[in-house]
Amino acid sequence: MSTSPHPVPPTPGPRVAYATCRGIEDVEMLPVLAAFARAGVRAEAVLWDDPAVDWSGFDLVLIRSVWDYIVQRDAFLAWARRTAALTRVANPVPVLEQNTDKTYLRNLAEAGVPIVPTAWVAPGEELTGADWPELVVKPTVSSGARDTVRTTDRAEALAQVAALTAAGRTAMVQPYLPMVEDEGETSLLYLGGGFSHAVRRGPMLGGGFADVAREPADDQLALAEQVLAAVPERAELLYARVDLVRLPDGSPVLIELELTEPRLFLDLRPDGPEALAAAALRLLPGGGSGNTGPRGDVSRS
């Protein structure tokens, strides 16, 4: 991982930075770096908060496993803005600014996108309604179920809400949907603007099952397109993950739209790392090479 002093010496061909953070295990990083290498592109993992890095030495910065941003969101976004003034960042900064706070779900709901029923509790407010038998309480800036509570005890839920809002954080309260233990979540992955593949994911809160490839249903594909159509920067997205669940009546709803640092389940598409690398290279001056088909596939000779 690059931590050496910069500026980066000039080298032939494009250079790509794979932005990551300390102390994490990113199973997609090495396969993606290898895919860039096979394409003749020098790509390297770089700590996003390394002060020694001259980001202008890269032609593209991929925002990938920057998972510590949740405890320093302001610093992360400030870095992203500075970096975007020097080189291209994917996904773009306006997307990162919106997507790193889950209140974006409220905005999507106001735009007509069906989401999991949610009660929002800002600092100084109290929880009202949310009369569901089992509750999930989490902060709007979080990942990987951090600071998340699942409970049938309303007093416990209220205590978690109070703890979050006392710390100046906005809480979101949702019903726990038992069907995720059977059907699971369906994540639809988009690369370079086109649908790539889909995954059946087990529940994060409680026992589950392995993540496996899944063919999405027509209503799930339609909802994913509706979700992405509501993103003003849709045409600029390098990657997107649309996480859906079904309500008790069977209708699909959005649980999260991951546009910042999602796992893309590239291992569940045979050429997943190559597809991401090819889509990324089309963002470079000259547009890279390869053609994108209706499923985001890159044709190879």
Secondary structure, DSSP 8 states (H G I E B T S, - for coil): -B-S-SS----SS-EEEEEE-TT---TTHHHHHHHHHHTT-EEEEEETT-TT--GGG-SEEEE-S-GGGGGSHHHHHHHHHHHHTTSEEES-HHHHHHHTSTTHHHHHHHTT--B---EEE-TT--------SSEEEEESS--TTTT-EEES-HHHHHHHHHHHHHTT--EEEEE--GGGGTT-EEEEEEETTEEEEEEEE--SSS-----EE----HHHHHHHHHHHHT-TTGGG-SEEEEEEEE-TTS-EEEEEEE-SS----GGGSTTHHHHHHHHHHTTSTT--S--B-TTS-B---
